């Protein structure tokens, strides 16, 4: 498994990630989960690597929203 470090910045409502070890892999996502998906897709397309681990290095000031909790419905009688 290959480890890549990713510098993450935030601009407006987008997270932007850039792979530090190799040039050319920069992408964005609306959420950090989407960013990771897009990074894995870019790494596969550029370098044909699928077994990778990503370490996200968040720049200071990045706002990460709290995860949403599922709403529980009241049981009807």
C-alpha positions as CSV (number, residue, x, y, z in Angstrom):
1,X,0.0,0.0,0.0
2,X,1.3,3.4,-1.0
3,X,0.9,6.4,1.4
4,X,0.3,9.9,-0.1
5,X,0.2,13.1,1.9
6,X,-2.5,15.6,0.7
7,X,-2.4,19.3,1.4
8,X,-6.0,20.4,1.9
9,X,-7.2,24.0,1.6
10,X,-10.7,25.4,1.7
11,X,-12.0,28.0,-0.7
12,X,-15.7,29.1,-0.4
13,X,-17.6,25.8,-0.1
14,X,-15.0,23.6,-1.7
15,X,-12.1,21.6,-0.3
16,X,-9.1,21.4,-2.6
17,X,-6.5,18.7,-2.2
18,X,-3.0,18.4,-3.8
19,X,-0.9,15.2,-3.5
20,X,2.5,16.3,-2.2
21,X,4.7,13.4,-3.2
22,X,3.9,13.6,-7.0
23,X,2.9,16.5,-9.2
24,X,-0.3,16.6,-11.2
25,X,-2.9,15.3,-8.8
26,X,-5.0,18.3,-7.6
27,X,-8.8,18.0,-7.3
28,X,-11.7,19.3,-5.3
29,X,-14.8,18.2,-3.5
30,X,-17.8,19.8,-1.7
31,X,-17.1,17.5,1.4
32,X,-13.9,15.8,2.6
33,X,-15.5,12.5,1.7
34,X,-16.0,13.7,-1.8
35,X,-12.5,15.1,-1.9
36,X,-11.0,11.7,-0.9
37,X,-13.1,9.9,-3.6
38,X,-11.9,12.4,-6.2
39,X,-8.3,12.1,-5.1
40,X,-8.4,8.3,-5.4
41,X,-10.0,8.6,-8.8
42,X,-7.3,11.0,-9.9
43,X,-4.5,8.8,-8.6
44,X,-5.9,5.8,-10.4
45,X,-6.2,7.7,-13.7
46,X,-2.8,9.4,-13.5
47,X,-0.6,6.6,-12.0
48,X,-2.8,3.5,-12.2
49,X,-2.6,3.0,-8.4
50,X,-5.6,1.7,-6.5
51,X,-4.2,0.5,-3.2
52,X,-3.4,3.8,-1.6
53,X,-3.7,5.4,1.8
54,X,-4.3,9.2,2.0
55,X,-3.2,11.4,4.9
56,X,-5.0,14.7,4.8
57,X,-3.0,17.7,6.0
58,X,-5.6,20.4,6.7
59,X,-4.4,24.0,6.6
60,X,-5.3,26.1,9.7
61,X,-8.7,27.7,9.6
62,X,-10.4,24.9,7.7
63,X,-14.0,24.5,8.9
64,X,-15.1,20.8,9.1
65,X,-18.8,20.6,9.7
66,X,-20.1,18.2,12.4
67,X,-21.5,15.0,11.0
68,X,-25.2,14.9,10.7
69,X,-27.0,12.6,13.1
70,X,-29.9,10.6,11.7
71,X,-33.3,11.7,12.7
72,X,-35.4,9.2,14.6
73,X,-39.0,9.0,13.8
74,X,-41.5,8.4,16.5
75,X,-43.2,5.1,16.2
76,X,-46.8,5.4,15.2
77,X,-49.4,3.6,17.2
